[in-house]
């Protein structure tokens, strides 16, 4: 079934309404995020959309990186109507295989419920969490 889908990286081809709706209404991590903030986050990220043969967007992810030290994977989702078809694996696999990411020290992400999914790609819990710090602004 994965051959029925393709990945697009051009922001102008992304279905902004689809992305905003999922993030602001369905996701647990971005509930209530405004359209303005979705657009701003996309403008400052590398964006990846998965589309079906009919040109309908069915999944999304974005990546923020300096291509040297860090990369951060965010807002990864597959619309529930398309779950279980390997689309998430295709999307995350595609991103992690980008040649530009080969030199980064690490790729991070946060998830409340998909640790098992990301472990299949080599993600691990932070070995030394005491060395990490976060300044919350909200």
Residue, then its C-alpha position, 0 to 999 in steps of 0.5 A: x500500500x505504501x506505493x499508493x503514497x508519496x512524500x512532498x517537501x514543498x511548503x506551498x503544496x501542504x494542505x495547511x487546513x488539514x495540518x492545522x485542524x489535526x494539530x489544533x483539534x486532534x493532537x494532544x501536544x498542539x491542542x488549540x494551536x492557532x493557524x498563525x502559529x502553525x504557519x509560523x512553525x512551518x515557515x521555520x522548519x523543514x516540512x514533510x507531507x504524505x499524499x495519496x494518489x488523489x493528491x490528498x494529504x494524509x500525514x505530516x511531520x516537521x524537522x528543525x535542525x542546524x545540520x551540525x549539532x542537533x535536529x528535532x522531529x516534531x508534529x508527526x502524525x498520520x490521519x486516523x483514516x490512514x493508520x496502520x498502512x505503514x505511512x508513519x514508518x515511511x514518513x519517519x524513515x524518509x526523514x531519518x535517511x536524509x543525507x543532510x542529517x548524517x553529521x548531526x550529533x543527535x535527533x530528538x523528539x518528545x512523545x507521550x505514547x509512541x515510544x515503541x514506534x520510535x524505538x524501531x528507528x533507533x530512538x532511545x530514552x535520554x541516557x543522562x537526563x540530568x545533563x539536559x535542561x529546559x527553560x519553560x516559557x509557558 
